[in-house]
């Protein structure tokens, strides 16, 4: 080796011919003491790497920093020019290892931080993960167990990112031998594994159910009571009949029209007692707490408490079970439009979740909620007659002015309503209604509508564009296939339909698909005997299947309005023209021809029929007269037109 030597302050600088530079004290021509050694192409090194450490006989020793030309940096112990002992190696991509070294390789225990964010803490042999270690992967997986040759080998537990956990044997990085796979929802799989797959996939993907055994790949052998690929289907022997479903071994769930262990029996119609018991009111018409005046809406809660719309008293009254008198829980502050007043209330329901009362306040054209004597208008500008809540918490309202049933999600009344029945104008088509009354909604969100003006009951399935006639529809009459003003409907657990047939003073029951119904209560003429009904208005069941019917004189409230309206017109002595909406032509009511005729010569105009009409035109009327009429009757009139005084 040819070199030049320069001595500076007892420190020698050696410049070798190959440009290697060594600067330190000199000891027998060997590098020694503290040095900075730049090796051009020395043994085992790459050009221009810098080593700061102590040298003994020209080899790196002790603990110093070595910077590699590829960006790696090692800080730690050296023995015989090889990393040995404790050290920290950092790569240019950001990964690093800190731990034990031997013979220039990772050996012993150490921590490796990978550039993708994964971390391994554990044992190493010859730069490979071997022994016991934990790998936390960047994707959320975590393995703790044994390693060999840089792969999972032996026993260990792998927590998957999707919540699964496998504990068992491993071979060459794959599940092997006995192992348990468990899922976050509680399922567990015990299986033997080969090459990362269960010997019996049926156990795990998914496992056999109901005591079934996995006897081959993707094949379950079931017990005698179950069948199906995973033993998930019960067996009923003999089979369920008449549309019944086998829902458990040898157990059938029947449709509403059949009973029996195999749904083989059609239940006999319940024979209703014909002599009713008065449970609310019955003490004459009045305002006392043991009296009612024209009840309409009725709701019975699970404790058999009865909530009644006491229409003429403009209040809602609650009668506790077996109580002798009721308690006013809404209204009762005279007729009016204040928040604490009602005006011609009809339907009522109790939201048993919020413990609130929801009322169809017809005279004020609103649906209002009462809760602990606090009121809130839920829906405004609507002539709602009947109300219902389904099991999903949707509120339904029959709008007799628009001949539609509308639905809102509870609490979202500002959102546009959904029309679930009718809404296509007044008429008798399958997609139309004519004065819907007190409605019923079943568990499937099918809506049953008493279509009063068409003397029929319609069923509108969820999402249907038109309804199906399930009762009546054969014109007005008293035959068993007819109604005369059906106003309310409910459906029992067997799917049988109950209807109040007001003008026939009876309650009818129809089975869906039958041509005619049967009289179950009343039908013995109008009267006050215990086997008679006097204009049955509404009905409800309690949880024991008892039927409750509220009765009243036929639309007494409307009769009052008729009288008041006629008296008003008589006092005004004006001309009236009533125009039918559907055909826009002049009509007659109760045989009284209305054709530019002085109205006070015809005193039997029926106010009930106004909702069937397009408009009432009053001739030769002043603004004062109009204000008086609107104040008293506008909640019940769709339109009120005033032509010029010169019309005749």
Secondary structure, 3 states (H helix, E strand, C coil): CCEEEEEECCEEEEEECCCCEEEECEECCEECCEEEEEECCCCCCCCCEEEEEEEECCEEEEEEEEECCCCCEEEEEEECCEEEEEEEEECCCCCEEEEEEECCEEEEEEEEECCCCCEEEEEEECCEEEEEEEEECCCCCEEEEEEECCEEEEEEEEECCCCCEEEEEEECCEEEEEEEEECCCCCEEEEEEECCEECCHHHHCCCCCCCCEEEECCEEECCCCEECCCCCEECCCCCCCCCCEEEECCEEECCCCCECCCCCECCCCCCCCCCCCCCCCCCCECCCCCCECCEEEEEECCCCCEEEEEHHHCEEEEECCCCCCCEEEEECCCECCCCCCECCEEEEEEECCCCEEEEEEHHHCEEEEEECCEEEEEEECCCEEEEEECCCCEEEEEECCCCEEEEEECCCCCCCCEEEEECCCECCCCCCECCECECEECCCCCEEEEEHHHCEEEEECCCCCCCEEEEECCCECCCCCCECCEEEEEECCCCEEEEEEHHHCEEEEEECCCCCCEEEEECCCECCCCCCECCEEEEEECCCCCEEEEECCCCHHHHHHHHHHHHHHHHHCCEEEEEECCCCCECEECCEECCCEEHHHCCCCCHHHHHHEEEEEEECCCHHHHHHHHHHHHHHCCCEEECCCCCC
